[in-house]
Amino acid sequence: MTLEEVFENAKQHTRTCRVCRVCNGKACAGEIPGVGGKGTGSSFIRNAEALKNVRLRMNVLIGLKKADPSADFFGHKVSLPVYAAPITGMGPQYGSDITEKEYAKRVLEGASAAGTYAFTGDGKDFSFFEDPFRLILAQNGEGIPTMKPWVKKGRDRRTDLLKEGKPIAFATDIDAAGLLFLRDADPAITNLSAEDLADLKKMLGTVPLIVKGIMTADAAKKAVEAGADGIVVSNHGGRVLDDAEGTIEVLPEIVNAVKGRCRILIDGAFRSGADVFKALALGADGVLIGRPVALAALGGNAEGVKLYFEKIRTELREAMTMCGASSVKEINTSMVCVKK
Ligand SMILES: Cc1cc2nc3c(=O)[nH]c(=O)nc-3n(C[C@H](O)[C@H](O)[C@H](O)COP(=O)(O)O)c2cc1C
């Protein structure tokens, strides 16, 4: 199976996504339910366009022998610092027949086969969090369950699962506060406070806490002070606020505010190894990819996900080779330029 065949096949398994050659939010603008960005779709589109404003600076005259894209994820070696983003809504968002559990299984197994990890999602139905959580435990804890910002009752029900075992990290997507259909759910989602994060951190103990949905230096500082071990610079793929800034645009101010006190991940329209290189050069420790991974899982099961990560890894290695970085740690700001 080739990756082209995987994406071609994905067209048979989604009634909403057009499986565009370039996944940049234009064709699906405003389609929620669906896979687009909120409102005019401008935030998803801006994520993609802002990335295009970052260019790689080619520099080959340095006798580089080998470029190694492997990296560290909270003490675990990964073959590349790229992870599957949490995605929920196979039925309502993708118009697909597969269950959330089957989707999580494909992504967890595919990411693992590629030497990296998947974040899993959450939703109105408790099983959308519980099933992936148990799959992660069955896979030696190798995955990152991502809990929505529920009011306390919803959070407690989910964190109770930690009694059964520990994942390698635990995330919460605080930006899901903007998902209007979940604000009316029972329990509802809400805007978490720094105190809520500090409580969550206390309960997690040694399990790293990753806060997803950070878009300002101020929020990044609060998350760090509340005890976050990692943050994800994310606007939820443009699905929670129209006219937001692009994630790569806000990355430098966040890197500057965090000053190495926690790991910084980022997502939003990253589609190639070159895109990943840009984030690493501007100070991120890793990148999450959402929609294309979902299509790879729909069209090619775990194997499709593995092939997709391998494509990104090959491209990242090429970018490193051409810009003069033999390891991920050597990638730095001098290797890119940002066009205004
Ligand atoms: C259909 C859909 C469902 C999503 N579900 C979740 C979720 O359950 N939890 C979460 O933290 N993020 C969720 N996200 C956001 C993604 O994790 C990610 O932040 C976003 O898609 C940006 O990456 P991309 O442009 O590579 O897709 C979802 C995104 C989409 C498109």
The ligand as an SDF file (V2000), in Angstrom:
LIG
                    3D

 31 33  0  0  0  0  0  0  0  0999 V2000
  -12.6690   16.6390   13.5970 C   0  0  0  0  0  0  0  0  0  0  0  0
  -11.7400   17.1010   14.6630 C   0  0  0  0  0  0  0  0  0  0  0  0
  -11.8890   16.6050   15.9580 C   0  0  0  0  0  0  0  0  0  0  0  0
  -11.0080   17.0050   16.9740 C   0  0  0  0  0  0  0  0  0  0  0  0
  -11.1510   16.4750   18.2260 N   0  0  0  0  0  0  0  0  0  0  0  0
  -10.2840   16.8590   19.2180 C   0  0  0  0  0  0  0  0  0  0  0  0
  -10.3550   16.2850   20.5300 C   0  0  0  0  0  0  0  0  0  0  0  0
  -11.1650   15.4160   20.8270 O   0  0  0  0  0  0  0  0  0  0  0  0
   -9.4540   16.7350   21.4490 N   0  0  0  0  0  0  0  0  0  0  0  0
   -8.5180   17.6820   21.1720 C   0  0  0  0  0  0  0  0  0  0  0  0
   -7.7230   18.0570   22.0390 O   0  0  0  0  0  0  0  0  0  0  0  0
   -8.4360   18.2230   19.9390 N   0  0  0  0  0  0  0  0  0  0  0  0
   -9.2770   17.8320   18.9600 C   0  0  0  0  0  0  0  0  0  0  0  0
   -9.1530   18.3720   17.7090 N   0  0  0  0  0  0  0  0  0  0  0  0
   -8.0680   19.3490   17.4390 C   0  0  0  0  0  0  0  0  0  0  0  0
   -6.7990   18.6240   16.9950 C   0  0  0  0  0  0  0  0  0  0  0  0
   -6.2290   17.8740   18.0260 O   0  0  0  0  0  0  0  0  0  0  0  0
   -5.6930   19.6030   16.4850 C   0  0  0  0  0  0  0  0  0  0  0  0
   -5.4570   20.5480   17.4960 O   0  0  0  0  0  0  0  0  0  0  0  0
   -6.0910   20.3220   15.2180 C   0  0  0  0  0  0  0  0  0  0  0  0
   -6.7980   19.4770   14.3620 O   0  0  0  0  0  0  0  0  0  0  0  0
   -4.8980   20.9730   14.5020 C   0  0  0  0  0  0  0  0  0  0  0  0
   -4.1980   20.1400   13.7350 O   0  0  0  0  0  0  0  0  0  0  0  0
   -4.3900   19.8770   12.1270 P   0  0  0  0  0  0  0  0  0  0  0  0
   -4.4920   21.1680   11.4040 O   0  0  0  0  0  0  0  0  0  0  0  0
   -3.1260   19.1180   11.8210 O   0  0  0  0  0  0  0  0  0  0  0  0
   -5.6510   19.0710   11.9980 O   0  0  0  0  0  0  0  0  0  0  0  0
  -10.0040   17.9580   16.6860 C   0  0  0  0  0  0  0  0  0  0  0  0
   -9.8680   18.4520   15.3810 C   0  0  0  0  0  0  0  0  0  0  0  0
  -10.7080   18.0240   14.3790 C   0  0  0  0  0  0  0  0  0  0  0  0
  -10.4950   18.5430   12.9870 C   0  0  0  0  0  0  0  0  0  0  0  0
  1  2  1  0
  2  3  1  0
  2 30  2  0
  3  4  2  0
  4  5  1  0
  4 28  1  0
  5  6  2  0
  6  7  1  0
  6 13  1  0
  7  8  2  0
  7  9  1  0
  9 10  1  0
 10 11  2  0
 10 12  1  0
 12 13  2  0
 13 14  1  0
 14 15  1  0
 14 28  1  0
 15 16  1  0
 16 17  1  0
 16 18  1  0
 18 19  1  0
 18 20  1  0
 20 21  1  0
 20 22  1  0
 22 23  1  0
 23 24  1  0
 24 25  2  0
 24 26  1  0
 24 27  1  0
 28 29  2  0
 29 30  1  0
 30 31  1  0
M  END
$$$$
